[in-house]
Amino acid sequence: MSNIKRFYEENAAYFITAVTKDRTRIFEDTRNCKILLVTIEYFKLILDYKLYGFCIMPEHLHLIIHPVGKNDFSYIMKMLKGSFARKFNKINNKEGKIWQKGFYDECVLDSYGLIKKIEYMHNNPVKANLVSSPEEYPYSSYNHYFTTNYKPNLIVEIDRPHT
């Protein structure tokens, strides 16, 4: 995956999927989900990107980010994955990689595409039979967009796109 040519479109959002090494289900542990969310929010402030949505599945992560500063999404993902991996390994007294090499990205150029990716991401836990409806899943941005009986995850702030 390291030889993938990345396509960078100025002023675009990107739907990104990062998968754990060997699809290990490390995000079944809520502590790991919280650490990942803190890492995402920290780098959002440091690396200057907008976060339109997220969903942390047991063995992968979906993000929709929009780089607005000097850093492209490849650098942002390198920092997110590396920082989380170091924290995870230190806390769990482990060594080695916890992510598959690289990640998958898809450029999102218009409002329709953005809405479709957000819907796909928010319905992922339902499709995986983790919950019966998207609002029940605590590690997605669904409740940032819709008023439900569940509160949004307050660790991260979502930058609602202007669609």
Backbone hydrogen bonds in HBPLUS format (Angstrom, degrees):
<---DONOR---> <-ACCEPTOR-->    atom                        ^
c    i                          cat <-CA-CA->   ^        H-A-AA   ^      H-
h    n   atom  resd res      DA  || num        DHA   H-A  angle D-A-AA Bond
n    s   type  num  typ     dist DA aas  dist angle  dist       angle   num
A0004-ILE N   A0001-MET O   3.32 MM   3  5.69 160.0  2.36 117.0 117.0     1
A0108-VAL N   A0013-ALA O   2.80 MM  95  5.19 167.2  1.82 151.1 147.4     2
A0014-TYR N   A0065-ILE O   2.70 MM  51  5.41 150.9  1.78 154.2 164.5     3
A0065-ILE N   A0014-TYR O   2.98 MM  51  5.41 148.5  2.09 151.6 151.8     4
A0015-PHE N   A0106-GLU O   2.84 MM  91  5.11 166.2  1.86 153.8 153.4     5
A0106-GLU N   A0015-PHE O   2.87 MM  91  5.11 131.6  2.11 137.7 151.7     6
A0016-ILE N   A0063-LEU O   2.76 MM  47  5.14 170.7  1.77 158.7 161.8     7
A0063-LEU N   A0016-ILE O   2.90 MM  47  5.14 152.5  1.98 144.3 150.9     8
A0017-THR N   A0104-TYR O   2.88 MM  87  5.08 157.7  1.93 142.2 147.7     9
A0104-TYR N   A0017-THR O   2.87 MM  87  5.08 171.9  1.88 156.4 157.3    10
A0018-ALA N   A0061-LEU O   2.97 MM  43  5.22 154.2  2.04 143.9 152.3    11
A0061-LEU N   A0018-ALA O   2.79 MM  43  5.22 153.3  1.86 154.9 163.3    12
A0100-GLN N   A0019-VAL O   2.76 MM  81  5.65 177.5  1.76 156.4 155.6    13
A0020-THR N   A0059-GLU O   3.01 MM  39  5.46 175.8  2.01 145.0 145.6    14
A0023-ARG N   A0020-THR O   2.96 MM   3  4.88 149.6  2.05 128.5 123.4    15
A0021-LYS N   A0098-ILE O   2.82 MM  77  5.13 163.9  1.84 111.0 115.9    16
A0024-THR N   A0021-LYS O   3.13 MM   3  6.10 158.1  2.18 128.4 130.1    17
A0026-ILE N   A0024-THR O   2.93 MM   2  5.68 139.5  2.10 100.7  90.3    18
A0028-GLU N   A0025-ARG O   3.35 MM   3  5.90 155.1  2.42 116.4 116.0    19
A0027-PHE N   A0058-PRO O   3.00 MM  31  4.36 159.0  2.05 144.9 138.6    20
A0032-ASN N   A0029-ASP O   3.02 MM   3  5.52 124.8  2.34 110.2 122.6    21
A0033-CYS N   A0029-ASP O   3.31 MM   4  6.76 150.9  2.40 145.7 154.0    22
A0034-LYS N   A0030-THR O   2.97 MM   4  6.26 159.0  2.01 152.1 157.1    23
A0035-ILE N   A0031-ARG O   2.96 MM   4  6.22 157.8  2.01 149.9 156.0    24
A0036-LEU N   A0032-ASN O   2.97 MM   4  6.15 157.5  2.02 145.3 151.3    25
A0037-LEU N   A0033-CYS O   2.94 MM   4  6.21 157.3  1.99 148.9 155.1    26
A0038-VAL N   A0034-LYS O   2.94 MM   4  6.18 159.4  1.98 150.6 155.9    27
A0039-THR N   A0035-ILE O   2.99 MM   4  6.19 154.4  2.06 144.6 151.9    28
A0040-ILE N   A0036-LEU O   2.90 MM   4  6.19 156.6  1.96 150.8 157.0    29
A0041-GLU N   A0037-LEU O   2.97 MM   4  6.20 166.1  1.99 152.6 155.6    30
A0042-TYR N   A0038-VAL O   2.90 MM   4  6.03 160.9  1.93 149.1 154.9    31
A0043-PHE N   A0039-THR O   3.04 MM   4  6.21 173.5  2.04 153.6 155.0    32
A0044-LYS N   A0040-ILE O   2.92 MM   4  6.02 137.0  2.10 140.3 153.0    33
A0045-LEU N   A0041-GLU O   3.25 MM   4  6.52 149.3  2.35 145.6 151.0    34
A0045-LEU N   A0042-TYR O   3.15 MM   3  5.45 125.9  2.46 100.9 113.1    35
A0046-ILE N   A0042-TYR O   3.04 MM   4  6.35 156.3  2.10 146.4 153.8    36
A0047-LEU N   A0043-PHE O   2.74 MM   4  5.39 164.2  1.76 140.6 146.3    37
A0068-VAL N   A0048-ASP O   3.16 MM  20  5.96 164.6  2.18 146.1 148.9    38
A0069-GLY N   A0048-ASP O   3.15 MM  21  5.17 130.2  2.41 164.3 155.3    39
A0050-LYS N   A0066-HIS O   2.89 MM  16  4.91 169.9  1.90 133.0 134.2    40
A0066-HIS N   A0050-LYS O   2.85 MM  16  4.91 149.4  1.94 141.6 146.2    41
A0159-ASP N   A0051-LEU O   2.79 MM 108  5.45 168.9  1.80 153.7 156.2    42
A0052-TYR N   A0064-ILE O   2.79 MM  12  5.29 157.4  1.84 157.7 163.1    43
A0064-ILE N   A0053-GLY O   2.94 MM  11  5.14 144.9  2.06 147.7 141.3    44
A0141-SER N   A0054-PHE O   2.98 MM  87  5.44 139.9  2.14 157.7 150.8    45
A0055-CYS N   A0062-HIS O   2.98 MM   7  5.12 143.9  2.11 144.1 142.0    46
A0062-HIS N   A0055-CYS O   2.90 MM   7  5.12 159.4  1.94 148.5 154.9    47
A0056-ILE N   A0139-TYR O   2.82 MM  83  5.51 165.8  1.84 167.5 172.5    48
A0057-MET N   A0060-HIS O   2.78 MM   3  5.14 147.7  1.89 156.4 165.5    49
A0076-ILE N   A0072-ASP O   3.10 MM   4  6.41 163.0  2.13 152.8 158.2    50
A0077-MET N   A0073-PHE O   2.93 MM   4  6.04 162.8  1.96 144.9 148.9    51
A0078-LYS N   A0074-SER O   2.96 MM   4  6.16 153.3  2.03 144.4 152.3    52
A0079-MET N   A0075-TYR O   2.98 MM   4  6.23 160.2  2.02 152.5 156.8    53
A0080-LEU N   A0076-ILE O   2.93 MM   4  6.20 163.5  1.95 152.7 157.6    54
A0081-LYS N   A0077-MET O   2.91 MM   4  5.89 171.6  1.91 152.7 154.9    55
A0082-GLY N   A0078-LYS O   2.98 MM   4  5.87 158.4  2.03 140.4 147.5    56
A0083-SER N   A0079-MET O   2.94 MM   4  5.84 165.3  1.96 145.4 150.3    57
A0084-PHE N   A0080-LEU O   3.01 MM   4  6.07 166.7  2.03 149.5 153.9    58
A0085-ALA N   A0081-LYS O   2.94 MM   4  6.00 160.9  1.98 145.9 151.9    59
A0086-ARG N   A0082-GLY O   3.01 MM   4  6.24 160.1  2.05 150.7 155.3    60
A0087-LYS N   A0083-SER O   3.10 MM   4  6.35 163.3  2.13 151.3 155.5    61
A0088-PHE N   A0084-PHE O   2.80 MM   4  5.97 170.3  1.81 161.0 164.0    62
A0089-ASN N   A0085-ALA O   2.88 MM   4  5.99 169.7  1.89 152.7 155.6    63
A0090-LYS N   A0086-ARG O   2.99 MM   4  6.09 158.0  2.04 144.7 151.0    64
A0091-ILE N   A0087-LYS O   2.94 MM   4  6.09 172.4  1.94 158.5 160.4    65
A0092-ASN N   A0088-PHE O   2.98 MM   4  6.04 155.2  2.04 148.9 156.1    66
A0093-ASN N   A0089-ASN O   2.84 MM   4  5.55 100.9  2.48 136.3 150.8    67
A0094-LYS N   A0089-ASN O   2.80 MM   5  4.54 163.7  1.83 134.9 140.1    68
A0093-ASN N   A0090-LYS O   3.33 MM   3  5.07 163.3  2.36  98.6 103.2    69
A0114-LEU N   A0110-ASP O   3.02 MM   4  6.30 155.1  2.09 151.1 158.8    70
A0115-ILE N   A0111-SER O   2.92 MM   4  6.14 164.0  1.94 154.0 157.5    71
A0116-LYS N   A0112-TYR O   3.02 MM   4  6.26 160.6  2.05 150.7 156.0    72
A0117-LYS N   A0113-GLY O   3.03 MM   4  6.24 157.4  2.08 146.6 152.2    73
A0118-ILE N   A0114-LEU O   2.94 MM   4  6.15 161.0  1.97 153.4 158.8    74
A0119-GLU N   A0115-ILE O   2.91 MM   4  6.10 163.3  1.94 151.6 156.2    75
A0120-TYR N   A0116-LYS O   2.92 MM   4  6.11 161.4  1.96 146.5 152.0    76
A0121-MET N   A0117-LYS O   2.92 MM   4  6.03 169.7  1.93 151.0 153.9    77
A0122-HIS N   A0118-ILE O   2.93 MM   4  6.08 166.7  1.95 153.2 156.8    78
A0123-ASN N   A0119-GLU O   3.00 MM   4  6.07 140.1  2.16 145.0 154.9    79
A0124-ASN N   A0121-MET O   3.22 MM   3  5.25 154.7  2.29 101.3 108.9    80
A0126-VAL N   A0123-ASN O   3.14 MM   3  5.28 124.2  2.46 101.3 115.5    81
A0127-LYS N   A0123-ASN O   2.95 MM   4  6.22 165.2  1.97 159.5 163.9    82
A0128-ALA N   A0124-ASN O   2.97 MM   4  6.16 145.5  2.09 147.7 157.2    83
A0130-LEU N   A0125-PRO O   2.87 MM   5  5.24 162.6  1.90 171.9 168.0    84
A0129-ASN N   A0126-VAL O   2.94 MM   3  5.01 159.9  1.98 109.6 114.0    85
A0136-GLU N   A0133-SER O   3.10 MM   3  5.83 157.3  2.16 122.8 129.0    86
A0137-TYR N   A0134-PRO O   3.18 MM   3  5.69 158.1  2.23 114.0 120.1    87
A0144-HIS N   A0141-SER O   2.91 MM   3  5.25 155.5  1.97 114.8 122.8    88
A0145-TYR N   A0142-TYR O   2.94 MM   3  5.52 150.3  2.03 114.9 123.5    89
A0146-PHE N   A0142-TYR O   3.22 MM   4  6.50 145.0  2.35 146.5 156.8    90
